[in-house]
Amino acid sequence: MNALSSLSLKEKKILLRVDFNVPLSSDYAVFDDSRIQAAIPTINTIISSGGSVVIMSHLGRPKNGPEERFSLRHIVSSLEALAKRDVIFSNDCISKKSFEKSRALMPGEILLLENLRFYKEEKGGDEKFAHKLSNHGDIYVNDAFGTAHRNHASTSVISQFFKQKASGLLLEKEVKELNKINKECLSPATAIIGGAKVSSKIGVIKNLIKKVDTILIGGGMGYSFLNAIGLQVGASLVEKNCLKEASQLIEYAKNSNVDLILPIDSKNGISFKNETLINISNVENIGAEEIGMDIGPQSIKFYKKIIEKSATIIWNGPMGVFEFKNFSAGTVEIAKSVAKATDNGAYSIVGGGDSVAAIKKFNLERKVSYISTGGGAMLEFLEGKKLPGIIALSN
């Protein structure tokens, strides 16, 4: 995988794939510009090297062509403020006018193309679509780690049309930091895995068992694990079709001398909403009509003790229904514990929307070693999979 620094960028047009899939408010204002900020070093490097930048990205999940709420025009002002220069916008990504704008770019100028996913060919990995996109630049640079696990037109297929291609500074950093886990994981190492579904985490847990000493399980997926060992968990979320895999993971961890630890108590509600009757019980006594929505106080205390003695910490996924204030304590306390362990010398990496949201909500983003911009991509990388967007830069 070529680094950006290995290429001569002077007077070249750089077609740059970024991940500007940022959250917008109801009036289309960007309310978290972290992903835009993450791309600025690469943009600035290209410009300071004498190149111009044609930026392409997706935003949201448009279904049938263009939708105003998913237009990248809404992020132009945020990009201009962070890049500290004007941004030219094209209201399409492969129209005749869009190519006229990219051909006219002068060194130091930035062109932002409209949402790639307004074309179904993007997600379909269509080669003709990728070839059209390639006409916007002389050099292809991928800095979108968040979509590197997708075999989409702009993330992997497009690279075949460029003799010169490289990773952006963000993607390069992501690979470097995640390789610290895959290749240099210092013991005692602890993985904290949460989120709603065990089905999306089976592969990564299996791979982490080979690398860490302890795995702490939380979130909705925890109730599938508890059910897999024979406990009744009331009306809590359980993936019945994954119980066998959950049991196998528990056995695999045991045979590998890895502690896979499940919650010992649970914070439950009668209905799935913040304002509900709350009951805290041990996991053996969850009521038949109760929904487990967060790890309980004893689990929090136990988990924090393990985290704060760790040398390496990997966190992906919340411990409960983080968006409900009454069921956010598990996620919040784990965030604080990871920050404390990092302050004491541990290496910590955090990825996944709600985990990152918890870190940011309490202004702890500078208190952890690294925040990954990719949830799914991070998981697949740690699972040991080869990501299409990264492979394409090496071919």
WONOR-V901400 format. One record per residue. N is the residue number from 0. PHI is phi in degrees with one decimal (none if undefined). OMEGA is omega as a letter, one per 40 degrees, with the letter a starting at -180 (none if undefined). Layout:
n | phi | omega
N | PHI | OMEGA
N | PHI | OMEGA
//
This chain:
n | phi | omega
0 | none | a
1 | -69.5 | i
2 | -90.5 | i
3 | -57.4 | a
4 | -65.9 | a
5 | -84.6 | a
6 | -109.0 | i
7 | -89.0 | a
8 | -104.8 | a
9 | -59.4 | i
10 | 59.1 | i
11 | -106.8 | i
12 | -95.0 | a
13 | -100.5 | i
14 | -85.9 | a
15 | -111.3 | i
16 | -89.6 | i
17 | -121.8 | i
18 | -114.5 | i
19 | -101.9 | i
20 | -80.1 | a
21 | -99.8 | i
22 | -75.4 | i
23 | -117.2 | i
24 | -78.9 | a
25 | -62.0 | i
26 | -100.7 | i
27 | 70.5 | i
28 | -86.6 | i
29 | -74.6 | i
30 | -108.2 | i
31 | -148.1 | a
32 | -97.2 | a
33 | -55.7 | a
34 | -70.8 | i
35 | -69.9 | i
36 | -55.4 | a
37 | -64.6 | a
38 | -89.7 | a
39 | -60.1 | i
40 | -56.5 | i
41 | -67.7 | i
42 | -59.8 | a
43 | -64.6 | i
44 | -63.5 | i
45 | -62.6 | a
46 | -66.7 | a
47 | -67.3 | i
48 | -89.8 | i
49 | 94.0 | i
50 | -100.4 | i
51 | -116.3 | a
52 | -126.1 | i
53 | -108.3 | a
54 | -98.2 | i
55 | -129.0 | a
56 | -158.7 | i
57 | -114.2 | i
58 | -150.4 | i
59 | 69.2 | a
60 | -130.0 | i
61 | -61.3 | a
62 | -98.1 | a
63 | -131.9 | i
64 | 86.6 | a
65 | -60.2 | i
66 | -136.8 | a
67 | -54.2 | a
68 | -66.6 | i
69 | -109.8 | i
70 | -74.9 | i
71 | -74.2 | i
72 | -60.9 | a
73 | -69.7 | a
74 | -103.0 | a
75 | -57.3 | a
76 | -63.4 | i
77 | -66.4 | i
78 | -64.9 | i
79 | -62.7 | a
80 | -64.9 | a
81 | -78.1 | i
82 | -81.7 | i
83 | 59.9 | i
84 | -163.2 | a
85 | -68.3 | i
86 | -124.0 | i
87 | -83.8 | a
88 | -116.4 | i
89 | -110.9 | a
90 | -80.8 | i
91 | -155.6 | a
92 | -107.6 | i
93 | -136.4 | i
94 | -77.4 | i
95 | -58.3 | a
96 | -65.4 | i
97 | -65.0 | i
98 | -73.0 | i
99 | -62.9 | i
100 | -68.2 | a
101 | -69.3 | i
102 | -67.1 | a
103 | -84.4 | a
104 | -61.0 | i
105 | -103.6 | i
106 | -50.0 | i
107 | 93.6 | a
108 | -94.7 | a
109 | -123.6 | i
110 | -119.1 | i
111 | -107.0 | i
112 | -84.2 | i
113 | -66.4 | a
114 | -43.7 | i
115 | -60.1 | a
116 | -80.1 | i
117 | -70.8 | i
118 | -113.0 | i
119 | -63.9 | a
120 | -64.8 | i
121 | -62.1 | i
122 | -67.9 | i
123 | -77.4 | i
124 | 66.1 | a
125 | -68.4 | a
126 | -69.0 | i
127 | -65.1 | i
128 | -63.4 | i
129 | -60.5 | a
130 | -63.9 | i
131 | -61.0 | i
132 | -58.7 | a
133 | -62.9 | a
134 | -72.3 | i
135 | -80.8 | a
136 | -147.1 | i
137 | -92.5 | a
138 | -131.6 | i
139 | -105.2 | i
140 | -128.8 | i
141 | -106.1 | i
142 | -122.4 | a
143 | -103.2 | i
144 | -61.8 | a
145 | -60.4 | i
146 | -117.9 | a
147 | -66.6 | i
148 | -89.6 | a
149 | -101.7 | i
150 | -91.5 | a
151 | -97.5 | a
152 | -57.2 | a
153 | -86.7 | a
154 | -106.2 | a
155 | -139.6 | a
156 | -64.2 | a
157 | -63.3 | a
158 | -61.8 | a
159 | -65.7 | a
160 | -94.4 | a
161 | -125.3 | i
162 | -77.6 | i
163 | -113.1 | a
164 | -152.1 | a
165 | -159.4 | i
166 | -86.1 | i
167 | -76.5 | a
168 | -64.9 | i
169 | -68.0 | a
170 | -60.7 | i
171 | -60.8 | i
172 | -68.6 | i
173 | -57.5 | a
174 | -61.5 | a
175 | -61.7 | a
176 | -68.9 | a
177 | -70.2 | i
178 | -68.8 | i
179 | -64.0 | i
180 | -79.1 | a
181 | -70.5 | a
182 | -120.0 | a
183 | -131.2 | a
184 | -71.8 | a
185 | -78.4 | a
186 | -97.8 | e
187 | -74.2 | a
188 | -111.3 | a
189 | -126.8 | i
190 | -107.5 | i
191 | -111.1 | a
192 | -121.2 | i
193 | -133.9 | a
194 | 103.9 | a
195 | -75.1 | a
196 | -118.6 | i
197 | -71.3 | a
198 | -59.2 | a
199 | -84.2 | a
200 | -118.0 | a
201 | -57.5 | a
202 | -62.1 | a
203 | -70.0 | i
204 | -63.6 | i
205 | -59.1 | a
206 | -72.6 | i
207 | -68.5 | i
208 | -58.3 | i
209 | -77.8 | a
210 | -118.9 | a
211 | -112.3 | i
212 | -95.9 | a
213 | -141.1 | i
214 | -123.4 | i
215 | -100.1 | a
216 | -103.7 | i
217 | -148.3 | i
218 | 74.3 | a
219 | -58.7 | a
220 | -64.1 | i
221 | -60.0 | a
222 | -75.1 | i
223 | -67.1 | i
224 | -63.4 | a
225 | -63.5 | i
226 | -65.9 | a
227 | -66.3 | i
228 | -94.7 | i
229 | 101.8 | a
230 | -89.6 | i
231 | -86.9 | a
232 | -119.5 | i
233 | 60.9 | a
234 | -96.8 | a
235 | -65.7 | i
236 | -62.9 | i
237 | -137.4 | i
238 | -92.2 | a
239 | -58.3 | a
240 | -77.1 | i
241 | -114.5 | a
242 | -64.6 | i
243 | -62.4 | i
244 | -63.7 | i
245 | -63.5 | i
246 | -62.2 | i
247 | -65.7 | i
248 | -65.2 | i
249 | -60.9 | a
250 | -67.8 | a
251 | -63.1 | i
252 | -62.9 | i
253 | -60.5 | a
254 | -69.3 | a
255 | -97.5 | a
256 | 58.9 | i
257 | -112.1 | i
258 | -83.3 | i
259 | -96.8 | a
260 | -107.1 | i
261 | -102.2 | i
262 | -57.0 | i
263 | -103.4 | i
264 | -144.1 | a
265 | -142.6 | i
266 | -100.5 | a
267 | -114.0 | i
268 | -128.8 | i
269 | -81.9 | i
270 | -136.5 | a
271 | -84.6 | i
272 | -159.1 | a
273 | -64.6 | a
274 | -88.1 | i
275 | -136.7 | i
276 | -65.3 | a
277 | -106.7 | i
278 | -137.9 | i
279 | -103.6 | a
280 | -137.5 | i
281 | -73.2 | a
282 | -68.1 | i
283 | -79.1 | a
284 | -124.2 | i
285 | -72.2 | a
286 | -63.2 | a
287 | -59.9 | a
288 | -103.9 | a
289 | -89.1 | i
290 | -111.6 | i
291 | -71.0 | a
292 | -126.4 | i
293 | -167.2 | i
294 | -70.1 | a
295 | -84.1 | a
296 | -61.8 | i
297 | -70.5 | i
298 | -64.9 | i
299 | -57.5 | a
300 | -61.1 | a
301 | -66.3 | a
302 | -63.7 | a
303 | -62.8 | i
304 | -61.5 | i
305 | -70.0 | a
306 | -59.7 | a
307 | -75.1 | i
308 | -106.0 | a
309 | -89.0 | i
310 | -97.2 | i
311 | -132.6 | a
312 | -133.3 | i
313 | -119.4 | a
314 | -127.3 | i
315 | -142.8 | i
316 | 106.1 | a
317 | -72.7 | a
318 | -88.2 | a
319 | -162.6 | i
320 | -79.5 | a
321 | -60.6 | a
322 | -71.7 | i
323 | -94.5 | a
324 | -54.4 | a
325 | -69.4 | a
326 | -125.7 | a
327 | -103.5 | a
328 | -59.0 | a
329 | -59.7 | a
330 | -65.8 | a
331 | -62.9 | a
332 | -68.1 | i
333 | -64.9 | i
334 | -58.3 | i
335 | -64.4 | a
336 | -68.0 | i
337 | -62.4 | i
338 | -62.8 | i
339 | -64.0 | i
340 | -62.6 | i
341 | -64.0 | i
342 | -61.2 | i
343 | -88.8 | i
344 | 114.2 | i
345 | -75.5 | i
346 | -95.1 | a
347 | -127.3 | i
348 | -129.9 | a
349 | -123.8 | i
350 | -148.3 | a
351 | 104.4 | a
352 | -48.6 | a
353 | -73.3 | i
354 | -62.5 | i
355 | -66.2 | i
356 | -60.6 | i
357 | -65.3 | i
358 | -61.7 | a
359 | -73.5 | a
360 | -57.7 | a
361 | -104.0 | i
362 | 53.8 | a
363 | -107.1 | a
364 | -62.3 | i
365 | -90.2 | a
366 | -101.0 | i
367 | -117.6 | a
368 | -69.2 | a
369 | -155.6 | i
370 | -111.0 | a
371 | -78.7 | i
372 | -84.4 | a
373 | -119.2 | i
374 | -82.3 | i
375 | -62.7 | a
376 | -64.8 | i
377 | -61.7 | a
378 | -61.9 | a
379 | -68.1 | i
380 | -63.1 | i
381 | -70.4 | i
382 | -75.3 | i
383 | 94.2 | a
384 | -77.4 | i
385 | -87.4 | a
386 | -84.8 | a
387 | -52.7 | a
388 | -66.0 | i
389 | -85.6 | i
390 | -57.6 | a
391 | -61.7 | a
392 | -79.4 | a
393 | -100.3 | a
394 | -77.2 | none
//
